[in-house]
């Protein structure tokens, strides 16, 4: 059974009176006006090149990745590989602007409201998955692409596939934590029927019947069986890397590789779980080749979760893996010029700063990549090792296995050793280990939650220049809708019949 009290999953529910709009106008009406306005602009005075619209749209979401984290990973990569200061990572080459992230209920969004801004093109309250501020279902760009144009559609994530971001493209529910119900909708049990052709990620516990090993459902529904027998899924498997690599995968395809979230990249066992890049590569090969084109959402989910713990190791390596995936998608766009890719974050997490005040003296202007380079495990995995070890704990286990081998720390203090030996909470251990490493690297964190800063916006391919500048996050949903000739108003009416 999953621990649903983990920091990254916990949502403070917003009462109906607090689900305020940005102004007094209905957000759905706002979206209609924006779409009419941008359509009129496109009709007037466009040349032949700009009258051609993309056939494929790839929406990449780097959950929790703020501007400081982009700089962090770049500087680390340059230092580790002895590269010049102006060496660029894949995202740097396609930076076009910023996305402004507030939700309808607060200046600091959560992932559900942030993703719904992309998927439905409207602001909603924190915790809302594919619904407007009044709790009414809003059709997503993924759903409209399928029901209006017959396009192939896919979701790839390193979180549970029922988690806030992928759910916001494929389900409609007022509370993101109701993941068992989200899973029911995702397989096709909703008014629009099955609209997703491919789902790769974690979270198979939400699809297995109660009593099955690793299930977290409270009923006897076997959603994997229902997916095949009632909703036409052709390929369904879980916890099977061999089938992913060597089996015949036929759309619609559902493949899940962990009962909970997939592992952080630095902890990932490649024999049991594919990387984000590998899942994205397989998804692109399966979805491409259709005359109708495709819509694919790819999320680097665990960037955010490491930042919730202020873990500089897990955060870093998931960012670098996301950069690898961006490089893969850029290559796909080069080979398929009728494609546009967008990459942005739903919000920033952690309030990272690349400097830290570590004493009362005036600080030196530096941070230490070498400290992070010595770490080989996420602090969450090391905390699990401490938690699962029989008590009393041996000093050598903490000093050698956890700190020296796991984090590369050799200057432990008596106070630190005592805390690690006597603390039993995995959450507290995770955060303490993260702070031990961060303070030595002189990396600062402002929060274990999200922040309200603008996040970077990236785009590449056909019409990507239209995203240049600073935009509200809902503009990205508008852009996708416009590029694919979607009518989200009509699709929403169909959804709510």
N, C-alpha and C positions, 0 to 999 in steps of 0.2 A: 504494500500500500504506500502511495506517495505521501510525503510530508507536504501538505498544501499550505503550510505556514511560512515557506521559504520567502525571503525578502523579495525576490524578483517576481514572485507570483501573487503576492498579497496586494489587493486593491482596496482602497478606501472608497466604498460605494457612495455615490452622490445622490442625495435626496432629490425628488422631482422638482422642488422649488429652487434648487441650486443648479439645475441644468440650464444655465443661462445661455443665451445666444450672444454673439459678438455685438449685434445691435438688435433692434426690434423687428427686423424683417425675418420671415421664415427662411431658414437656410436652404431649403429645397427651391424656393422661389429665387433666391440669390443665385443658386447654381444655374437655373434656367436662363436668367438674364445674362450671366457671364458667358454661357455657351452660345446664346444668340448673338452677343456682341462680338465674340471672337470669330464666329462663323461668318458674320458680315464683313469683318476685316479681311478674312482670308479670301472671300469672293472678289473683293474689289482690288484690282491691280496686281494680281499674282502672276508670276511668270510660269513657264512650263515646268521648270525644275521644282518650284514650290507647290505646284498643283498635284504633284505625285506624292501620295501618302505611303507610309510604310505598311508592309504586309504583316510584319512581326514586331511586337513590342516586348522588351525584356525589362522588367522593373526589379532592380536590385535594392535591397534595404539592409543597411549596416546598422543593426539595432544598437543604439547607445553610443555610436561613434561620433564624438565631437571634434571640432577643429584641433584641439590640443592633442587628442589621441592620434590624429593623422600625423601631426608633427612628431609625436613620440615614436611611432613606428618607423617613420622615414629616417629620423636621426639615428635610431638604433640600428636599422638596416645598413645605413651608410657607414656607421662606426664598425659594426661587426665585419663587414665585407671590405673595409678600407676603400670606400668609394668617395669621390669628390663631394663637396658640400652641395653641389647643384644637381646631384643625381636624383632623378624622379622615379617614384613608384607609379604603377599603372593609373591610379586615380588622379595623380597630379597632372597627367597629360590631358585630362578631359574635364577639368574643373571649369564650370560655367557660371556659378553663382552661389546663392545661399537660399535655404528654406527656413521659413519662420514657423515655429512649432506649436504655439499655444493651442489649447483645446477650447471648447465652448464653455467649460466650467472652471477653468483655471489657467493661469499663466504658465504653468508647468504641466505638460501633457504626460499621459501614460502611453504605452504601446498600442493599446486598443484604439483610443481616440486618434492617435497619430497615424495608424495604418488605415483607419476608416476615412481619414482625410484623403489618402491616396486612392483608396478603392472606390469610395462613393463620391468623392469630390465635394465633401461638406464637413464642416466642423461639428463635432459631437462631444459628449461629456466623457470624462475619464472612466474607463471600465466598459464602455459601449463597443460592441462588436457588430459592425454592419447595420447600425440603427442610427436614426437622427436624434436630435436632442429631446424629442418627445417620445423616444423609444420605438418609433415606427421603422420597420425594415426598409433599408435603402439598397437598391440593386447595385452590385459592384461592377467594375469594368470587366472582371473575369466572367461574371455571369452574363453580362450583356454581349460580350464577345462570342460566347457560346450560343445563346438563344437567338441573337439577331443575325449573326454571320456564319454560324457553324464552325468557328475557329477552334483549334485545339488549345487546351488550357492546362497549365501546370503550376504546382506549388513545390518548392524545395526549401527546406529549413533545417537548421541543426538543433532547433528546439523540438518539443513535442509539436506535431503537426496541428494539434488542436490549440496551440498557444495563441496569444493575442494577435500577432501579425498575420500568420497564414489564415487564422480563423476569420479575420476581418475581410478577407477576399472571398470567403466561401461559406459564411454562416451569418446568422442574424440573431443576436441575443443581447439582452440588456446588461448582462454580467459576464465578463470574460472568464470568471472562475468556473463557470458551468461547462466544463470541457467534455463531460460525458454526453451532454446534449449537443454540443458543437460537433462531436464526432458523428452523431446520428445524421445531422444535416449535411456534413461533408460527403458522406458516401452517396447521397442522393435523396434522402428522405426530407424533402422540402417542396414548396409549391412549384419551383422551377424544375424539379427533378435533378438528375445528376448533371452538374455543369463543369466538374473538374475531371480532366482526363489523366492526370498524373499527380501523385503525391509521394514525395520522398522526404523522410525525416525521422524523428523519434516519436515516442508517445504511444506505443502499441497497447499500453495498459488500458487506455480508454476504449479500445475496440474489442477486448476480450471479455467473455462472460464471467460473472462473479463465480469465484471458486477455482477458476483457472489460475495457474501460477503466473504471478506478476500482474494480474488483473487489478484495476482500481475502479471497476464499475460496481454499482450497487444493485444491478439487475442481472438477469440471465441472458441478455441479448448478446449474441455473437455477431458483431458488426462486420467482421471480415467475411463471415459466411453470408450475411445479408447482402453485403456489397456485391458478391458474385451472383447470388441466386435472385436477388430482387432488382438490382440496379446496374447490371451489365458489366461489372468490372471483370476484365479477362485475366489479369495477373495480380495476384494478392499473396504476399508473403511477409513474414517478419522475422527479425533476428537471423537473417540468412545472407551473409556476404557472398557466399558461393553462388547463390541464385542471381544475385545482382551482377556478378562478374561474368558468369558463364551460362546462365539460363536464358531461355527465350522470353523476352519481356514484350508483351503485346498490350497496346493501349485498349481500354483504360487500365492503368497500372498503379497499384498501391504497395509501396515497399517501406517498411518501418524497421529501424535498426537498433532501437533501445526502448525499454519500457517507459523511461522518463525522457529527459533531454538527452541528446547525444553528448558524448564526452567533449571536454575542451580539446582543442587541437593538440596541445602539448601532451595531453594524457591519452589521446586516441590510440587504440590498438588497430593498426591497419588490416589485420586479418579478420576483424569482426565488424568494423564500421568504415564505410567509405568517407572520404573527406568531402567538404563542401564543393570543391572543384570537381571531384569525380562525380558527384551527384548531378551537378550542373551540366557537366559534359554529357552524361547519359541522357539527361532530360532534353537537351538541345537536339541530340541525335534522334530521339524518339518523336519529338514534337514537330521537327522540321520536315519538309517534303510535302506538305499539304498545300493545295491551291488556295485554300482559305486563309492560310497563315496561322500564327499562334500568339497567345499571350502567356508569358511565364514570369512568375514572381520567384525571386531567389533571395533568401534572407540569411545573412550571417548573424544568427540569433545570439550566440554565446559571447560575442563581444560585450554585450550589455550585461550579461550575468556575472562575468568576471569583474566588471566595473562596479556592480552592486556590492561586491565584497572588497572593492579597492585592491584587487589582486593584479599587480603589474605584469605578472608572468602569463596568466591565462588570457588577460586582455590583449597583450602584445601579440601572442601567437595566433589568436583568432583573427586579429586585424591583418596580419601577414597572410594568412590563408585566404581571407576575403580579397586581398589584393591579387593573389594568384587567380582567384575566380574571375575577377575583373579582367585580368589579362586574357583569360580564356574567352570571355564573352566579347571582348574587343576583337579578337581574332575571328570570332564567328561573324561579327558585324562586317568586318573587312571582306569576308568570303560571301556574305549575303547582304549586299548593299540596300536591299529593300527592308532593312531592319533598323530600329532605333533602340538603344539601351539608355536607361536612366538609372542613376544610383544616388541615393541620399539616405539620411537617417531619419527615424521617427522622432528622435530627441537625443540629447547628450545624457550620459550617465556618469556619475561619480564626481563631477567638477574637477577633473584632472588639471594639475598645473605642473609644468616642467621646471620646477624649482621648489624648494621647501625651506622654511625657517626652522632650523633644528636647534637653535640656542638663542639666548638673549642678545648675542653679538650680531652686528650687522652682517647679513648673509653674503656668502660668496655667490657669484653668478655662474652656477654650474649645476649639472646633475650627472650621475654616473651610470652610463649604459653597461659598463663592465660588471656592475653588481647584478643587474638583471640577467646578463648573458650566462652567469654561472648557475642559474636556476634551471631545473629539469622537470619540475612538476608544478601543477597548479596548487595554490594554497588549499583549495577545497579537497583535493585528493590527499594531501598530506594531513589535513585535519581528520579525514576519514580514517587514515592509518593510525593516528593517535587515539581516536575514539574507540576503534575496534581492538586495540591492543589491551591484553589483560593487565589489571592493576595489581601491585604498584608498578609504575613505569620505571624502567631502568634508565639511568642518566645517559648511558652510551647510545641507547635507541634514539633518544631525542637529539643528542649532539651529533652523532655520526649519520644515522639514517635519515632523519627528518631534516635537520638543518644543513649539515655539510653536503650530503648527497642530493637532497631534495631542493634546497634553496641556495646552496653555495655559501652559507653563512658559517664563519669559523670564529667569530668574536662574540659569542653569546654571553650575556650577563647572567649573574646569579638570579636576578629578579625574573628575567625572561625564562630561564630554565624552570624555576619554581612555578610560574604561571602555566607553562605548557604541561607540566607533570600533574597539576592539580585540577585543571579545568576539564570538564567533561562535555560541555556543549560544543557540537560541531560548528555551529554558526560563529560562536565566540572564538574558537580556535582558528577558523578560516580567516576571520578579520584580524586577529592578532598576528598571525603569521604574515599576512599581507602587509600589515603596518611595519613589522620588523624589516621586511625587504624594502618597502617604500622609503622608510626613513634613512636607510643606508644608501639607497640610490638617490636620495633627496628629491623624491617625487611627492607632490602634495595632492590631497583629495579633500574636497569640500563637503561631500555628502555620500551616504550609502544609497541615495535615491537618484532621481533625475534632476536635471537643471533646465532652465528655460532659454538657454543660449540658442542663437541661430546655428544651423548646421550646414555643412557644405553640400552643394548640389552639383552633380556631375552628369554629363550626357555625351553620347557619341552616336553618330550615324545620321540617318535622314531626319532633317528638321530639328536636329539637336540645338541649333543656334537659337531657336525660339525660346529656349529655357534660360538664356543668359539673363543675369540680373538677380535681384532679391525678390523672392516670391513667397506668398503664403503657401503652406503645404497643400492646400486644396487645389492650387493651380496645377499641381502635378497630375492630380486626378482628372482635371479638365483637359490637360494636354493629351493624356492617354485616350480619353474619350473622343477628343477631336481627331486624333491621328487615326483611330480605328473606325471613325464614323458611327459612334455609338450614341444611342438615345437613352440615357439613364433614366429620364423621366418616364418614358414608356415602359422600360424594363421594370421600374419600381412599381408602376401601376399593375403590371402583370404579376409581380411578386406578391402584391397585397390583395389580389382578388380573392 
